[in-house]
Amino acid sequence: MGFAVAMVGLVAVVACGDSGGTSSPRAEATTSTSAAGMSTSSAPGPAPSSTMPGPTQASTAPATNTSVPATNSTAATTPTTAAQGAPTDFSVTYPTGWGPSGQVQATAFAAGATCRSALIVDRAPPAASGPGASIEQSYVQLCWKGHEGRTLAEFMAATYGSAGGFSTTTLAGRPAFVSRSGTTATFFVDTSARRYQVVTAVNATTDLTPTRQAEVERILSSLSLPS
C-alpha cells in the first residue's frame, strides 16, 4: 500500500492506494477511492508546498464546509474531510481525526464484497497484547456487491426472516432496512446496480461515546450513493 501526503495548511488529507461546533468553518479536502482501491486527493487553496511518503497529510488552507448539518456543538466545531469512492461506489463526509480504511468488521455479506470504511481509533492495545485485547475504535463500514437476482425485500426475507430484528427506514434517500443494538447498527440498501451493507459501531469510553455516536450519525447523513 502506498501513501501520499500533501502539506496545504491545517486540514489532513490522506491518499491511499490498495496495491493490496465554534466559529470558523474550513474547506473540505477530498479523497477519491475506486472499487479497485486507487485514490487521488485534492484540497482547495495554494498548490502543495511539499510532498512526502507517510500515513498522514496536513494542509493550512482555511475554508468552509457546510455540506453536512452538525448534530451537536462538538461536531459543529470539527472540520471535515470528504472521502469518496469512484462515482459508481459511494461518497461520505467524515470528521477530522477519522480516516479511510478497508474492511474492519467481518460479516457474512462482506464475503465476496468490496468494503471501505471511515475509522477512528481512540486507544489501541499494546503491541504485545493477544488477539482478545480490547480496542477502542468507531467506524462506518460500507460493503457492496450485486443484487444476485433478488430484490432487497426478498434478500432480507431469505437471509434474516422475522428473526433479524430489522425494520424499515431510509438511508441516503432510499428505502432501507436497519437493525440497531446499543451503539451498533446494520443497514441494507439497494441502488439500481448494487446492494450495500452499512455497519456502524462505537466502542469508546463513556464520556467519549456521545461524541463518537454523533459523528457516526453525521457520516450516515452525508452518505451519497449512485443511482
VOKELUM-32544 format. One record per residue (C-alpha): x, y, z; residue in three letters; residue number from 1. Coordinates in steps of 0.05 Angstrom, whole numbers, always signed. Layout:
N
<vexro px="X" py="Y" pz="Z" resn="ALA" resi="NUM"/>
...
! end
This chain:
227
<vexro px="+0" py="+0" pz="+0" resn="MET" resi="1"/>
<vexro px="+27" py="+69" pz="-17" resn="GLY" resi="2"/>
<vexro px="+11" py="+134" pz="+18" resn="PHE" resi="3"/>
<vexro px="+18" py="+206" pz="-8" resn="ALA" resi="4"/>
<vexro px="+17" py="+267" pz="+37" resn="VAL" resi="5"/>
<vexro px="+9" py="+339" pz="+13" resn="ALA" resi="6"/>
<vexro px="+21" py="+398" pz="+61" resn="MET" resi="7"/>
<vexro px="-31" py="+453" pz="+45" resn="VAL" resi="8"/>
<vexro px="-50" py="+483" pz="+112" resn="GLY" resi="9"/>
<vexro px="-86" py="+454" pz="+173" resn="LEU" resi="10"/>
<vexro px="-133" py="+401" pz="+144" resn="VAL" resi="11"/>
<vexro px="-108" py="+330" pz="+138" resn="ALA" resi="12"/>
<vexro px="-116" py="+294" pz="+72" resn="VAL" resi="13"/>
<vexro px="-92" py="+223" pz="+60" resn="VAL" resi="14"/>
<vexro px="-88" py="+188" pz="-7" resn="ALA" resi="15"/>
<vexro px="-82" py="+113" pz="-1" resn="CYS" resi="16"/>
<vexro px="-72" py="+62" pz="-57" resn="GLY" resi="17"/>
<vexro px="-91" py="-11" pz="-46" resn="ASP" resi="18"/>
<vexro px="-38" py="-42" pz="-85" resn="SER" resi="19"/>
<vexro px="-65" py="-92" pz="-37" resn="GLY" resi="20"/>
<vexro px="-384" py="+467" pz="+336" resn="GLY" resi="21"/>
<vexro px="-341" py="+547" pz="+346" resn="THR" resi="22"/>
<vexro px="-338" py="+596" pz="+291" resn="SER" resi="23"/>
<vexro px="-293" py="+589" pz="+231" resn="SER" resi="24"/>
<vexro px="-311" py="+534" pz="+182" resn="PRO" resi="25"/>
<vexro px="-257" py="+503" pz="+138" resn="ARG" resi="26"/>
<vexro px="-253" py="+479" pz="+67" resn="ALA" resi="27"/>
<vexro px="-261" py="+406" pz="+52" resn="GLU" resi="28"/>
<vexro px="-207" py="+362" pz="+24" resn="ALA" resi="29"/>
<vexro px="-227" py="+304" pz="-20" resn="THR" resi="30"/>
<vexro px="-202" py="+232" pz="-23" resn="THR" resi="31"/>
<vexro px="-228" py="+192" pz="-82" resn="SER" resi="32"/>
<vexro px="-225" py="+117" pz="-80" resn="THR" resi="33"/>
<vexro px="-245" py="+68" pz="-135" resn="SER" resi="34"/>
<vexro px="-271" py="-2" pz="-122" resn="ALA" resi="35"/>
<vexro px="-201" py="-25" pz="-144" resn="ALA" resi="36"/>
<vexro px="-172" py="+17" pz="-87" resn="GLY" resi="37"/>
<vexro px="-137" py="+72" pz="-127" resn="MET" resi="38"/>
<vexro px="-141" py="+141" pz="-94" resn="SER" resi="39"/>
<vexro px="-129" py="+213" pz="-111" resn="THR" resi="40"/>
<vexro px="-132" py="+272" pz="-64" resn="SER" resi="41"/>
<vexro px="-144" py="+346" pz="-74" resn="SER" resi="42"/>
<vexro px="-153" py="+405" pz="-28" resn="ALA" resi="43"/>
<vexro px="-174" py="+477" pz="-43" resn="PRO" resi="44"/>
<vexro px="-122" py="+532" pz="-35" resn="GLY" resi="45"/>
<vexro px="-50" py="+541" pz="-58" resn="PRO" resi="46"/>
<vexro px="-11" py="+485" pz="-92" resn="ALA" resi="47"/>
<vexro px="+22" py="+435" pz="-44" resn="PRO" resi="48"/>
<vexro px="+87" py="+462" pz="-17" resn="SER" resi="49"/>
<vexro px="+116" py="+393" pz="-3" resn="SER" resi="50"/>
<vexro px="+103" py="+320" pz="-17" resn="THR" resi="51"/>
<vexro px="+130" py="+263" pz="+24" resn="MET" resi="52"/>
<vexro px="+111" py="+190" pz="+37" resn="PRO" resi="53"/>
<vexro px="+75" py="+177" pz="+101" resn="GLY" resi="54"/>
<vexro px="+8" py="+157" pz="+132" resn="PRO" resi="55"/>
<vexro px="-17" py="+228" pz="+145" resn="THR" resi="56"/>
<vexro px="-23" py="+293" pz="+108" resn="GLN" resi="57"/>
<vexro px="-36" py="+364" pz="+132" resn="ALA" resi="58"/>
<vexro px="-56" py="+429" pz="+100" resn="SER" resi="59"/>
<vexro px="-66" py="+501" pz="+122" resn="THR" resi="60"/>
<vexro px="-118" py="+526" pz="+73" resn="ALA" resi="61"/>
<vexro px="-177" py="+555" pz="+113" resn="PRO" resi="62"/>
<vexro px="-245" py="+546" pz="+81" resn="ALA" resi="63"/>
<vexro px="-316" py="+525" pz="+92" resn="THR" resi="64"/>
<vexro px="-354" py="+460" pz="+97" resn="ASN" resi="65"/>
<vexro px="-429" py="+465" pz="+101" resn="THR" resi="66"/>
<vexro px="-449" py="+400" pz="+67" resn="SER" resi="67"/>
<vexro px="-469" py="+362" pz="+130" resn="VAL" resi="68"/>
<vexro px="-510" py="+393" pz="+186" resn="PRO" resi="69"/>
<vexro px="-477" py="+384" pz="+254" resn="ALA" resi="70"/>
<vexro px="-514" py="+342" pz="+305" resn="THR" resi="71"/>
<vexro px="-484" py="+373" pz="+368" resn="ASN" resi="72"/>
<vexro px="-439" py="+431" pz="+388" resn="SER" resi="73"/>
<vexro px="-376" py="+388" pz="+389" resn="THR" resi="74"/>
<vexro px="-387" py="+363" pz="+318" resn="ALA" resi="75"/>
<vexro px="-403" py="+433" pz="+295" resn="ALA" resi="76"/>
<vexro px="-333" py="+457" pz="+311" resn="THR" resi="77"/>
<vexro px="-299" py="+398" pz="+276" resn="THR" resi="78"/>
<vexro px="-273" py="+408" pz="+205" resn="PRO" resi="79"/>
<vexro px="-290" py="+351" pz="+159" resn="THR" resi="80"/>
<vexro px="-256" py="+313" pz="+103" resn="THR" resi="81"/>
<vexro px="-295" py="+285" pz="+44" resn="ALA" resi="82"/>
<vexro px="-280" py="+213" pz="+26" resn="ALA" resi="83"/>
<vexro px="-306" py="+188" pz="-40" resn="GLN" resi="84"/>
<vexro px="-307" py="+122" pz="-75" resn="GLY" resi="85"/>
<vexro px="-309" py="+121" pz="-150" resn="ALA" resi="86"/>
<vexro px="-373" py="+153" pz="-179" resn="PRO" resi="87"/>
<vexro px="-404" py="+84" pz="-180" resn="THR" resi="88"/>
<vexro px="-387" py="+68" pz="-107" resn="ASP" resi="89"/>
<vexro px="-405" py="+120" pz="-54" resn="PHE" resi="90"/>
<vexro px="-388" py="+187" pz="-22" resn="SER" resi="91"/>
<vexro px="-387" py="+206" pz="+51" resn="VAL" resi="92"/>
<vexro px="-360" py="+263" pz="+93" resn="THR" resi="93"/>
<vexro px="-324" py="+245" pz="+158" resn="TYR" resi="94"/>
<vexro px="-297" py="+289" pz="+215" resn="PRO" resi="95"/>
<vexro px="-224" py="+307" pz="+224" resn="THR" resi="96"/>
<vexro px="-189" py="+252" pz="+263" resn="GLY" resi="97"/>
<vexro px="-225" py="+198" pz="+224" resn="TRP" resi="98"/>
<vexro px="-191" py="+165" pz="+165" resn="GLY" resi="99"/>
<vexro px="-204" py="+117" pz="+107" resn="PRO" resi="100"/>
<vexro px="-195" py="+43" pz="+118" resn="SER" resi="101"/>
<vexro px="-214" py="-24" pz="+87" resn="GLY" resi="102"/>
<vexro px="-256" py="-78" pz="+119" resn="GLN" resi="103"/>
<vexro px="-259" py="-70" pz="+194" resn="VAL" resi="104"/>
<vexro px="-313" py="-120" pz="+213" resn="GLN" resi="105"/>
<vexro px="-324" py="-188" pz="+183" resn="ALA" resi="106"/>
<vexro px="-396" py="-202" pz="+164" resn="THR" resi="107"/>
<vexro px="-429" py="-256" pz="+122" resn="ALA" resi="108"/>
<vexro px="-447" py="-203" pz="+70" resn="PHE" resi="109"/>
<vexro px="-375" py="-177" pz="+67" resn="ALA" resi="110"/>
<vexro px="-352" py="-245" pz="+39" resn="ALA" resi="111"/>
<vexro px="-342" py="-232" pz="-35" resn="GLY" resi="112"/>
<vexro px="-359" py="-158" pz="-28" resn="ALA" resi="113"/>
<vexro px="-317" py="-96" pz="-35" resn="THR" resi="114"/>
<vexro px="-311" py="-59" pz="+31" resn="CYS" resi="115"/>
<vexro px="-288" py="+10" pz="+52" resn="ARG" resi="116"/>
<vexro px="-292" py="+45" pz="+120" resn="SER" resi="117"/>
<vexro px="-286" py="+111" pz="+156" resn="ALA" resi="118"/>
<vexro px="-249" py="+95" pz="+221" resn="LEU" resi="119"/>
<vexro px="-222" py="+128" pz="+284" resn="ILE" resi="120"/>
<vexro px="-181" py="+91" pz="+337" resn="VAL" resi="121"/>
<vexro px="-182" py="+123" pz="+406" resn="ASP" resi="122"/>
<vexro px="-140" py="+71" pz="+441" resn="ARG" resi="123"/>
<vexro px="-103" py="+12" pz="+411" resn="ALA" resi="124"/>
<vexro px="-77" py="-45" pz="+455" resn="PRO" resi="125"/>
<vexro px="-2" py="-53" pz="+466" resn="PRO" resi="126"/>
<vexro px="+35" py="-89" pz="+410" resn="ALA" resi="127"/>
<vexro px="+48" py="-149" pz="+454" resn="ALA" resi="128"/>
<vexro px="-26" py="-159" pz="+471" resn="SER" resi="129"/>
<vexro px="-61" py="-222" pz="+450" resn="GLY" resi="130"/>
<vexro px="-117" py="-228" pz="+399" resn="PRO" resi="131"/>
<vexro px="-171" py="-216" pz="+451" resn="GLY" resi="132"/>
<vexro px="-144" py="-148" pz="+473" resn="ALA" resi="133"/>
<vexro px="-195" py="-92" pz="+474" resn="SER" resi="134"/>
<vexro px="-190" py="-35" pz="+424" resn="ILE" resi="135"/>
<vexro px="-229" py="+30" pz="+428" resn="GLU" resi="136"/>
<vexro px="-250" py="+47" pz="+357" resn="GLN" resi="137"/>
<vexro px="-310" py="+73" pz="+320" resn="SER" resi="138"/>
<vexro px="-326" py="+62" pz="+246" resn="TYR" resi="139"/>
<vexro px="-375" py="+65" pz="+189" resn="VAL" resi="140"/>
<vexro px="-363" py="+7" pz="+142" resn="GLN" resi="141"/>
<vexro px="-394" py="+1" pz="+72" resn="LEU" resi="142"/>
<vexro px="-393" py="-65" pz="+33" resn="CYS" resi="143"/>
<vexro px="-425" py="-74" pz="-34" resn="TRP" resi="144"/>
<vexro px="-438" py="-126" pz="-88" resn="LYS" resi="145"/>
<vexro px="-491" py="-144" pz="-140" resn="GLY" resi="146"/>
<vexro px="-564" py="-159" pz="-126" resn="HIS" resi="147"/>
<vexro px="-555" py="-233" pz="-142" resn="GLU" resi="148"/>
<vexro px="-623" py="-235" pz="-176" resn="GLY" resi="149"/>
<vexro px="-665" py="-216" pz="-115" resn="ARG" resi="150"/>
<vexro px="-699" py="-152" pz="-92" resn="THR" resi="151"/>
<vexro px="-678" py="-123" pz="-26" resn="LEU" resi="152"/>
<vexro px="-742" py="-148" pz="+8" resn="ALA" resi="153"/>
<vexro px="-731" py="-218" pz="-20" resn="GLU" resi="154"/>
<vexro px="-659" py="-217" pz="+4" resn="PHE" resi="155"/>
<vexro px="-679" py="-195" pz="+74" resn="MET" resi="156"/>
<vexro px="-734" py="-247" pz="+79" resn="ALA" resi="157"/>
<vexro px="-688" py="-303" pz="+55" resn="ALA" resi="158"/>
<vexro px="-629" py="-282" pz="+97" resn="THR" resi="159"/>
<vexro px="-660" py="-259" pz="+162" resn="TYR" resi="160"/>
<vexro px="-733" py="-278" pz="+161" resn="GLY" resi="161"/>
<vexro px="-770" py="-250" pz="+220" resn="SER" resi="162"/>
<vexro px="-713" py="-262" pz="+268" resn="ALA" resi="163"/>
<vexro px="-664" py="-209" pz="+245" resn="GLY" resi="164"/>
<vexro px="-694" py="-152" pz="+283" resn="GLY" resi="165"/>
<vexro px="-695" py="-108" pz="+221" resn="PHE" resi="166"/>
<vexro px="-744" py="-51" pz="+210" resn="SER" resi="167"/>
<vexro px="-755" py="-6" pz="+150" resn="THR" resi="168"/>
<vexro px="-720" py="+62" pz="+146" resn="THR" resi="169"/>
<vexro px="-687" py="+107" pz="+95" resn="THR" resi="170"/>
<vexro px="-612" py="+115" pz="+81" resn="LEU" resi="171"/>
<vexro px="-581" py="+162" pz="+31" resn="ALA" resi="172"/>
<vexro px="-652" py="+180" pz="+10" resn="GLY" resi="173"/>
<vexro px="-670" py="+108" pz="-7" resn="ARG" resi="174"/>
<vexro px="-715" py="+54" pz="+25" resn="PRO" resi="175"/>
<vexro px="-672" py="+12" pz="+71" resn="ALA" resi="176"/>
<vexro px="-673" py="-38" pz="+128" resn="PHE" resi="177"/>
<vexro px="-638" py="-26" pz="+195" resn="VAL" resi="178"/>
<vexro px="-624" py="-66" pz="+258" resn="SER" resi="179"/>
<vexro px="-596" py="-29" pz="+319" resn="ARG" resi="180"/>
<vexro px="-567" py="-55" pz="+383" resn="SER" resi="181"/>
<vexro px="-535" py="-8" pz="+433" resn="GLY" resi="182"/>
<vexro px="-482" py="+32" pz="+396" resn="THR" resi="183"/>
<vexro px="-481" py="-13" pz="+334" resn="THR" resi="184"/>
<vexro px="-525" py="-13" pz="+273" resn="ALA" resi="185"/>
<vexro px="-531" py="-52" pz="+208" resn="THR" resi="186"/>
<vexro px="-565" py="-24" pz="+146" resn="PHE" resi="187"/>
<vexro px="-582" py="-55" pz="+78" resn="PHE" resi="188"/>
<vexro px="-599" py="-11" pz="+19" resn="VAL" resi="189"/>
<vexro px="-602" py="-21" pz="-57" resn="ASP" resi="190"/>
<vexro px="-583" py="+21" pz="-117" resn="THR" resi="191"/>
<vexro px="-601" py="+2" pz="-188" resn="SER" resi="192"/>
<vexro px="-538" py="-39" pz="-195" resn="ALA" resi="193"/>
<vexro px="-514" py="-56" pz="-125" resn="ARG" resi="194"/>
<vexro px="-533" py="-78" pz="-55" resn="ARG" resi="195"/>
<vexro px="-499" py="-43" pz="+3" resn="TYR" resi="196"/>
<vexro px="-489" py="-65" pz="+75" resn="GLN" resi="197"/>
<vexro px="-471" py="-8" pz="+121" resn="VAL" resi="198"/>
<vexro px="-446" py="-28" pz="+190" resn="VAL" resi="199"/>
<vexro px="-432" py="+24" pz="+245" resn="THR" resi="200"/>
<vexro px="-402" py="+14" pz="+314" resn="ALA" resi="201"/>
<vexro px="-378" py="+58" pz="+371" resn="VAL" resi="202"/>
<vexro px="-331" py="+28" pz="+422" resn="ASN" resi="203"/>
<vexro px="-306" py="+86" pz="+465" resn="ALA" resi="204"/>
<vexro px="-302" py="+109" pz="+537" resn="THR" resi="205"/>
<vexro px="-367" py="+131" pz="+570" resn="THR" resi="206"/>
<vexro px="-350" py="+205" pz="+564" resn="ASP" resi="207"/>
<vexro px="-329" py="+200" pz="+491" resn="LEU" resi="208"/>
<vexro px="-385" py="+155" pz="+467" resn="THR" resi="209"/>
<vexro px="-437" py="+211" pz="+455" resn="PRO" resi="210"/>
<vexro px="-387" py="+249" pz="+411" resn="THR" resi="211"/>
<vexro px="-368" py="+188" pz="+370" resn="ARG" resi="212"/>
<vexro px="-442" py="+168" pz="+362" resn="GLN" resi="213"/>
<vexro px="-458" py="+238" pz="+337" resn="ALA" resi="214"/>
<vexro px="-400" py="+234" pz="+288" resn="GLU" resi="215"/>
<vexro px="-425" py="+167" pz="+262" resn="VAL" resi="216"/>
<vexro px="-494" py="+197" pz="+251" resn="GLU" resi="217"/>
<vexro px="-463" py="+255" pz="+213" resn="ARG" resi="218"/>
<vexro px="-426" py="+207" pz="+168" resn="ILE" resi="219"/>
<vexro px="-490" py="+169" pz="+154" resn="LEU" resi="220"/>
<vexro px="-527" py="+234" pz="+139" resn="SER" resi="221"/>
<vexro px="-473" py="+253" pz="+88" resn="SER" resi="222"/>
<vexro px="-476" py="+186" pz="+52" resn="LEU" resi="223"/>
<vexro px="-489" py="+191" pz="-23" resn="SER" resi="224"/>
<vexro px="-499" py="+131" pz="-67" resn="LEU" resi="225"/>
<vexro px="-502" py="+126" pz="-143" resn="PRO" resi="226"/>
<vexro px="-569" py="+119" pz="-178" resn="SER" resi="227"/>
! end
